[in-house]
Amino acid sequence: MSIGSEIDRILAGFQAISLVEVQKASLMRRKDSKYLFSFHDVPDILAGVQDQYRVLEINDLRSQPYRSCYYDTPDLEMYHLHHRGKANRHKIRIRKYDASDLHYLEVKKKDSKGVTIKNRKRTNGMGVSVLTREEEFLSTYSPYGKNGMIPVLENSFNRITLVRHDQSERITLDFGLRFESLLTDQRIDLPGISIGEIKYENLLAGSPFHELLRKSHITPNRFSKYAIGAALLHPHLKQNRFKAKVRKVHKLNNTYLQTIKIPQHA
């Protein structure tokens, strides 16, 4: 049985939760903890938390495709602020939720206390013209306006969303990642990695998902899809602080590719 088929089998055993119910636990102001691990680990992780969480189901799908376009200034100010670890930094993206055919312009801010604040607005399409229409939204929630913003990176992936029964916590599991530079037309596929994220309001302690990963020796590892995707596809960028994560991404992906006999990425 393939890993994908095994994931589908395990997901079928979860109690479902609707999109309306998930939105009640959207945690737009939250703390988060991210984890990077092998795609091989996903079935065991899901099986280990089946009784504690419900799974988002949309149009009979329990794994939904997502696509995002990230915007930055021409000198990639947001990337460099992230690389320097600056507080009160932002990310700006348009995300398409394919299963529900919805587009949202999203502004994420990480404050000095490590709290992520996300504001979003429903929109149409993923082009730069959206930024022109939504200049007031951008200037309200970020120091950036439409002028000078350029599309830098697109990514796509599949996501499993889990919500704890008391809705105090939301889990996302992303896999099947693909990154494409909109500056160079370079692309990289990363079928061998998965990114888990716990979104919570108060304390991480007591999370069944976190406890399972801890017992599996999978530790929290900050991971920005935009920053790491940009580093992977633009090696000329300053990325000293990201080198360890980039190496781990390649190691996990190449190990997976070896098992399915596909030529490795460099």
C-alpha positions as CSV (number, residue, x, y, z in Angstrom):
1,M,0.0,0.0,0.0
2,S,1.3,3.4,-0.9
3,I,1.8,6.1,1.8
4,G,-1.0,8.2,0.2
5,S,-3.4,5.2,0.2
6,E,-2.5,4.5,3.9
7,I,-3.1,8.2,4.8
8,D,-6.6,8.0,3.1
9,R,-7.4,4.8,5.0
10,I,-6.5,6.3,8.3
11,L,-8.3,9.6,7.6
12,A,-11.5,7.6,6.9
13,G,-11.5,6.6,10.6
14,F,-11.5,10.2,11.9
15,Q,-14.7,12.0,12.9
16,A,-15.3,14.8,10.4
17,I,-15.6,18.5,11.1
18,S,-17.2,21.0,8.7
19,L,-15.5,24.2,7.4
20,V,-18.1,26.3,9.3
21,E,-17.0,24.6,12.6
22,V,-13.3,24.9,11.8
23,Q,-13.8,28.7,11.2
24,K,-14.9,28.9,14.9
25,A,-11.4,27.6,15.8
26,S,-9.5,29.7,13.2
27,L,-7.2,31.2,15.9
28,M,-6.4,34.4,13.9
29,R,-4.4,35.6,16.9
30,R,-2.3,32.7,18.1
31,K,0.9,31.1,18.9
32,D,2.2,28.3,16.7
33,S,4.8,25.6,16.8
34,K,6.1,24.0,13.6
35,Y,7.7,20.7,12.8
36,L,9.7,19.3,9.8
37,F,9.7,15.6,9.3
38,S,9.6,12.9,6.7
39,F,6.5,12.1,4.6
40,H,7.0,8.5,5.7
41,D,6.0,9.6,9.3
42,V,2.6,11.0,8.4
43,P,0.5,7.7,8.6
44,D,1.9,6.9,12.1
45,I,1.3,10.4,13.3
46,L,-2.3,10.4,12.1
47,A,-3.0,7.0,13.6
48,G,-1.6,8.2,16.9
49,V,-4.0,11.1,17.3
50,Q,-7.1,9.8,15.7
51,D,-9.1,9.7,19.0
52,Q,-8.2,13.3,20.0
53,Y,-9.0,15.3,16.9
54,R,-11.5,15.6,14.1
55,V,-10.5,16.1,10.5
56,L,-11.7,18.9,8.2
57,E,-13.8,17.5,5.3
58,I,-14.8,19.6,2.3
59,N,-16.7,18.2,-0.6
60,D,-15.9,14.7,0.6
61,L,-12.2,15.5,0.7
62,R,-10.1,15.1,3.9
63,S,-6.9,16.3,2.3
64,Q,-7.3,19.6,0.5
65,P,-5.1,21.2,-2.2
66,Y,-3.8,24.7,-1.5
67,R,-1.9,27.2,-3.6
68,S,-0.2,30.5,-2.5
69,C,1.5,33.4,-4.1
70,Y,3.9,35.4,-1.9
71,Y,4.6,39.1,-2.5
72,D,7.6,41.2,-1.3
73,T,9.3,44.4,-2.1
74,P,11.8,44.4,-5.1
75,D,14.7,44.1,-2.6
76,L,12.9,41.3,-0.7
77,E,12.7,43.3,2.5
78,M,10.3,40.8,4.2
79,Y,12.6,37.9,3.4
80,H,15.6,39.7,4.8
81,L,13.7,40.7,8.0
82,H,12.7,37.1,8.5
83,H,16.3,36.0,8.0
84,R,17.5,38.4,10.6
85,G,14.9,37.2,13.0
86,K,13.3,40.6,13.4
87,A,10.2,41.0,15.5
88,N,7.0,42.6,14.1
89,R,7.8,41.2,10.6
90,H,5.1,40.5,8.0
91,K,4.3,38.1,5.2
92,I,1.8,39.0,2.4
93,R,0.2,36.3,0.3
94,I,-2.8,35.4,-1.7
95,R,-3.9,31.9,-1.0
96,K,-6.3,29.8,-3.0
97,Y,-8.3,27.1,-1.2
98,D,-8.9,24.8,-4.2
99,A,-11.5,22.6,-2.5
100,S,-13.8,25.5,-1.8
101,D,-12.6,27.7,-4.7
102,L,-11.9,30.6,-2.4
103,H,-9.2,33.2,-2.6
104,Y,-8.0,35.3,0.4
105,L,-5.4,38.1,0.6
106,E,-3.6,37.4,3.9
107,V,-1.3,39.5,6.0
108,K,0.6,37.7,8.8
109,K,2.5,39.5,11.5
110,K,4.8,37.9,14.0
111,D,5.1,40.2,17.0
112,S,7.9,40.5,19.6
113,K,6.2,37.9,21.9
114,G,6.1,35.3,19.2
115,V,2.4,35.7,18.6
116,T,1.2,35.4,15.0
117,I,-1.7,37.7,14.0
118,K,-3.3,36.9,10.7
119,N,-5.7,39.2,8.9
120,R,-7.3,38.2,5.7
121,K,-9.9,39.4,3.2
122,R,-11.7,37.4,0.6
123,T,-10.8,38.4,-3.0
124,N,-10.7,37.2,-6.5
125,G,-7.6,35.8,-8.3
126,M,-3.9,35.9,-7.4
127,G,-2.6,38.7,-9.6
128,V,-0.9,41.9,-8.6
129,S,-4.2,43.7,-9.5
130,V,-5.6,42.3,-6.3
131,L,-3.1,44.4,-4.3
132,T,-4.2,47.5,-6.2
133,R,-7.8,46.9,-5.2
134,E,-7.0,46.1,-1.6
135,E,-4.5,48.9,-0.9
136,E,-6.5,50.1,2.2
137,F,-6.4,46.6,3.7
138,L,-2.7,46.3,3.1
139,S,-1.9,49.7,4.6
140,T,-4.2,48.9,7.6
141,Y,-2.5,45.7,8.6
142,S,1.1,46.2,7.3
143,P,3.6,48.9,6.5
144,Y,3.4,47.9,2.8
145,G,1.2,49.2,0.1
146,K,0.6,48.1,-3.5
147,N,3.3,50.3,-4.9
148,G,6.5,48.3,-5.5
149,M,5.1,45.0,-4.4
150,I,6.0,42.1,-6.7
151,P,5.1,38.4,-6.9
152,V,8.2,36.4,-5.7
153,L,7.2,32.8,-5.0
154,E,4.3,30.4,-5.6
155,N,3.9,27.2,-3.7
156,S,1.3,24.4,-3.7
157,F,0.7,21.5,-1.3
158,N,-1.9,19.2,0.2
159,R,-3.1,19.9,3.7
160,I,-4.8,17.9,6.4
161,T,-6.5,20.0,9.0
162,L,-7.2,18.5,12.4
163,V,-9.2,20.2,15.2
164,R,-9.1,19.1,18.8
165,H,-12.5,18.1,20.1
166,D,-12.7,21.1,22.5
167,Q,-11.5,23.4,19.6
168,S,-8.6,24.7,21.7
169,E,-6.1,23.7,19.1
170,R,-5.8,23.3,15.4
171,I,-3.3,21.1,13.6
172,T,-2.2,21.3,9.9
173,L,-0.2,18.7,8.1
174,D,1.2,19.8,4.8
175,F,2.8,17.5,2.2
176,G,3.4,17.2,-1.5
177,L,5.1,20.6,-1.5
178,R,6.2,22.4,-4.7
179,F,7.9,25.7,-4.9
180,E,8.2,27.9,-8.0
181,S,10.2,31.1,-8.3
182,L,8.4,34.0,-10.1
183,L,11.8,35.7,-10.4
184,T,13.8,33.0,-12.2
185,D,11.2,30.4,-13.2
186,Q,13.1,27.7,-11.2
187,R,11.0,25.0,-9.5
188,I,11.6,22.4,-6.9
189,D,9.3,19.5,-5.9
190,L,9.7,18.1,-2.3
191,P,7.5,15.0,-2.1
192,G,9.6,13.6,0.8
193,I,8.9,16.3,3.4
194,S,6.0,17.2,5.6
195,I,5.4,20.2,7.7
196,G,3.2,20.0,10.8
197,E,2.0,23.1,12.7
198,I,0.1,23.4,16.0
199,K,-1.9,26.6,16.3
200,Y,-2.9,27.3,19.9
201,E,-4.0,30.2,22.1
202,N,-2.3,29.5,25.5
203,L,0.0,26.6,26.3
204,L,1.5,24.0,24.1
205,A,1.9,21.6,27.0
206,G,-1.0,19.1,27.0
207,S,-1.3,18.9,23.2
208,P,-1.7,15.2,22.2
209,F,-0.1,16.0,18.8
210,H,3.0,17.7,20.4
211,E,3.3,14.8,22.9
212,L,3.2,12.2,20.1
213,L,5.9,14.1,18.1
214,R,8.1,14.5,21.2
215,K,7.9,10.7,21.9
216,S,8.9,10.2,18.2
217,H,11.9,12.5,18.7
218,I,10.5,15.1,16.3
219,T,11.2,18.5,17.8
220,P,9.8,22.0,17.0
221,N,11.6,23.6,14.1
222,R,10.6,27.0,12.9
223,F,9.8,26.8,9.2
224,S,8.5,29.6,6.9
225,K,7.4,28.3,3.5
226,Y,8.1,31.6,2.0
227,A,11.6,32.1,3.5
228,I,12.8,28.5,3.0
229,G,11.2,28.3,-0.5
230,A,13.0,31.5,-1.5
231,A,16.3,30.3,0.0
232,L,16.0,27.0,-1.9
233,L,15.3,28.6,-5.2
234,H,17.5,31.7,-4.9
235,P,20.9,30.5,-3.5
236,H,22.4,34.0,-4.0
237,L,20.3,35.3,-1.2
238,K,21.8,35.7,2.2
239,Q,20.7,32.6,4.1
240,N,23.2,31.7,6.8
241,R,20.5,31.2,9.4
242,F,18.5,29.0,7.0
243,K,21.4,26.6,6.0
244,A,20.6,24.0,8.6
245,K,16.9,23.9,7.5
246,V,17.8,23.8,3.8
247,R,20.2,20.9,4.5
248,K,17.5,19.0,6.4
249,V,14.9,19.6,3.7
250,H,17.3,18.1,1.1
251,K,18.2,15.2,3.4
252,L,14.6,14.2,4.1
253,N,13.6,14.6,0.5
254,N,16.5,12.7,-0.9
255,T,16.1,9.8,1.6
256,Y,12.5,9.5,0.5
257,L,13.4,9.6,-3.2
258,Q,15.9,6.8,-2.7
259,T,13.1,4.6,-1.3
260,I,10.9,5.2,-4.4
261,K,13.9,5.1,-6.8
262,I,13.5,8.6,-8.2
263,P,16.6,10.7,-9.0
264,Q,17.6,12.9,-6.1
265,H,17.6,16.7,-6.0
266,A,21.0,18.3,-5.4
